[in-house]
Every structure is written in C-alpha cells, then in structure tokens.
Amino acid sequence: MTDSQHDLKEPLKKRLFDSISAQIDLIGYVPDDIAKLVKNFTFDTEVVGQSPADVEFARRSGKNADPDLTETSSDKDSLASQVNNYYDQAFYSRDGIMGILLGDTQYRNIGYWDETTTTQNQASERLQDALLDFIPEKSGRILDAACGMGASTRRLLNHYPAENIWAINISEKQIETTRSNAPGCNAQVMNAVDLKFDDDFFDNILCIEAAFHFETRRKFLEDAYRVLKPGGRLVLSDTLFTSRERLVQHAVFPSPENHIETAEEYRKLLSEVGFSDIIINDVSKDVWGAHFLHTVNKIHEEFYNGNLNIVQLTEILWTYYHLNSITGLCLFVSAQK
Ligand SMILES: C[S@@+](CC[C@H](N)C(=O)[O-])C[C@H]1O[C@@H](n2cnc3c(N)ncnc32)[C@H](O)[C@@H]1O
C-alpha cells in the first residue's frame, strides 16, 4: 500500500461506517430482514447510553418508563413537523444522487411505469393521468390534497380553469412552490385531516401518495366525503406498509391506527365512511416495483460511468433496500359519494 492509499484507508472506513450508521439511525430500528442477514454474527450488546434512534423508538412505541418520552397529545403537531422537516429538506435537495434520480421533475411521487416510461417525470405524469381517468367529467371544482410542490396541481390546468383548482399541503414551503408552479390556483396550507371547506364544495378530490401520513386515513376519508358533492369522486394513490409495528417505529408515520394491510380492509374503510362505487386496483408491480428497479439500475449505471462513488452507491442502496422491506401494496382507489 502506498502512503497516500494508507492515508485514505482510515477516513474511508470511517466514512462508510458513518454512512451506514446514519442509515440505521434513519430507519430507527433493525428490520427483521436485516437482522436475519446478520443472524450468525455476534455483537457486543452492552449499551452505553441511548442513541437518538433508541429514544425515538421508545417514544413512539410508548415503551420507555420516562413519562416525558411517552405519547402525548402534541403528537399530532409533532407528526406534522416531522413530516415537514423530512419533506422540506428531501424535496428541495438536488445534490448528487437526488438530482440524478429526479431529473427535471417537480413531482415527488414514485410514479406509474410501463415499458415506454424512462424518466421519473413521465412516470409521475402517467400516475396522475391514470387517476384522472377515473373521473369521467372533468368539470366543476377539484381539490389536490397533499399537493407536494404543485406539479400535479399544474397538470390539472390541462383540464380545469385555475379558479376551479384548490391545492392544500401541511408545508408552507411546498405551498409557496405550488403557487409558483400553478399560478392562479387556490393553494393553501391545510391539514388533509382537517379540511376547512364547506360541505358539498368539491366535484372531485385527487390525492397522490400521501394518505399513509395522515392521522388518520379514516379522518381524511370522512372529511373528503363531507366536502364532496353528492356524486363527486375521490381518486387517490396510496401505499400500504408491511407491518403495524414498523409504522410505529418510523417518525414520519402516524399512529398504528392508520395501519391497513390489504385492499379488502381499504374497501371496508371506504364503505364504512359512506363511499360507493369503490374501485381498488393493485398496481404494486408498476408503481413501487418498477420505481425500485429503475432507481437501482440507474444508480448502478451512474456508478459504472464514474458519476457516483462507493459511499453514494452504498447510501442509496441501503435506503432503497430498507424501503423495499417495508413497502406493501400500492393501490389506485376511486370512490363516489
Ligand atoms: C410523497 S409526497 C407526495 C406529494 C405530491 N402529491 C406529489 O405527488 O408530488 C407526500 C406529501 O404529503 C404531504 N402531507 C403529509 N401529511 C399531510 C397532511 N396531514 N396534510 C396535508 N399534506 C400532507 C407532504 O407534505 C408531502 O408533500
């Protein structure tokens, strides 16, 4: 080993260690599948203090004896700020891999892919168009619930005049971006589980890839039902996660009450709220499955071409393999009031 290689060895080891540690802290726990991968390895389990991940795990699971760390009535607020902290940072970062993966899109969903789809933007537009296909007559007022940065709000302008389009999100920062992406539309900061609209106000409601954050889906569906006109349609895409326990452990997800694992449970919930003519399509393979493969291929291509280094490759693979381990069904839902 040359001197300069030797000088690199320790910083590189530290960098890889820090990178993987950060991923494990982000996950907040060790998923079963990862635990299985290391099952024959013995760790020194002596605990020296609690890591931030341990504290967060204890707080959300209510397992810590310290009363300051158990669930409190301010949890809903803390959920909103956790979600905003996460997305307001993640959505606006275009450093390195994020820029490569996102391309020029202002959408922030994983898209709906087929063999002709080559970019994230095409996949996200295709997803929105597939949902809008459930709405036979695109007229009257429409709400884009959890509009992100307003790419979907902007695309609604292909069908609706700006004054008939409303967009809401819990993030002030994303609403500002929506205002510039979709000028003239009615963009407001609002929680999707506390809609400040009159009864029977909207002809249709669109909600792309956000309901898994809502405290709770049922509350959102009840409110959506209330503000829809009779005969109006709610169309949404949603992702279900693989275990109730995992939802509790992740800071950007609400309480386990929001956990749904099957399309049948989703249908039951919608019909309990009052919706009829319910259509639920399982699109998992063409949503998460295709996004996962596209991303993993893309980053290997970038690595092969020398645009990503081993640390960046490792970080994004950890994130994607972790997400894959917690992602269940991806659904398209259409339901009528
Ligand atoms: C995965 S992103 C999807 C964004 C957008 N629909 C799109 O497709 O580009 C999830 C979005 O849900 C928003 N969100 C999460 N919880 C919310 C809530 N309770 N009320 C309104 N928006 C919420 C987040 O701020 C984020 O913009």
The ligand as a Tripos MOL2 file, in Angstrom:
@<TRIPOS>MOLECULE
LIG
   27    29     1     0     0
SMALL
NO_CHARGES

@<TRIPOS>ATOM
      1 C1        -44.8340   11.6430   -1.1890 C.3       1 LIG1
      2 S1        -45.3400   13.2890   -1.1090 S.3       1 LIG1
      3 C2        -46.4600   13.4390   -2.4940 C.3       1 LIG1
      4 C3        -46.5610   14.8500   -2.9810 C.3       1 LIG1
      5 C4        -47.4340   15.0850   -4.2100 C.3       1 LIG1
      6 N1        -48.7660   14.5720   -4.0380 N.3       1 LIG1
      7 C5        -46.7960   14.5490   -5.4650 C.2       1 LIG1
      8 O1        -47.2790   13.5220   -5.9690 O.co2     1 LIG1
      9 O2        -45.8270   15.1490   -5.9560 O.co2     1 LIG1
     10 C6        -46.3720   13.3800    0.3150 C.3       1 LIG1
     11 C7        -46.9070   14.7650    0.5850 C.3       1 LIG1
     12 O3        -47.8870   14.6930    1.6100 O.3       1 LIG1
     13 C8        -47.8190   15.8960    2.3620 C.3       1 LIG1
     14 N2        -48.5460   15.6610    3.6280 N.ar      1 LIG1
     15 C9        -48.2260   14.7710    4.5780 C.ar      1 LIG1
     16 N3        -49.1110   14.8060    5.5880 N.ar      1 LIG1
     17 C10       -50.0410   15.7380    5.2500 C.ar      1 LIG1
     18 C11       -51.2330   16.2090    5.8550 C.ar      1 LIG1
     19 N4        -51.6320   15.7230    7.0470 N.pl3     1 LIG1
     20 N5        -51.9550   17.1560    5.2380 N.ar      1 LIG1
     21 C12       -51.5510   17.6620    4.0390 C.ar      1 LIG1
     22 N6        -50.4260   17.2440    3.4060 N.ar      1 LIG1
     23 C13       -49.6830   16.2840    3.9910 C.ar      1 LIG1
     24 C14       -46.3440   16.1320    2.4820 C.3       1 LIG1
     25 O4        -46.0220   17.4470    2.8660 O.3       1 LIG1
     26 C15       -45.8870   15.7860    1.0580 C.3       1 LIG1
     27 O5        -45.9870   16.9220    0.2460 O.3       1 LIG1
@<TRIPOS>BOND
     1     1     2 1
     2     2     3 1
     3     2    10 1
     4     3     4 1
     5     4     5 1
     6     5     6 1
     7     5     7 1
     8     7     8 2
     9     7     9 1
    10    10    11 1
    11    11    12 1
    12    11    26 1
    13    12    13 1
    14    13    14 1
    15    13    24 1
    16    14    15 ar
    17    14    23 ar
    18    15    16 ar
    19    16    17 ar
    20    17    18 ar
    21    17    23 ar
    22    18    19 1
    23    18    20 ar
    24    20    21 ar
    25    21    22 ar
    26    22    23 ar
    27    24    25 1
    28    24    26 1
    29    26    27 1
@<TRIPOS>SUBSTRUCTURE
     1 LIG1         1 GROUP 0 **** ****
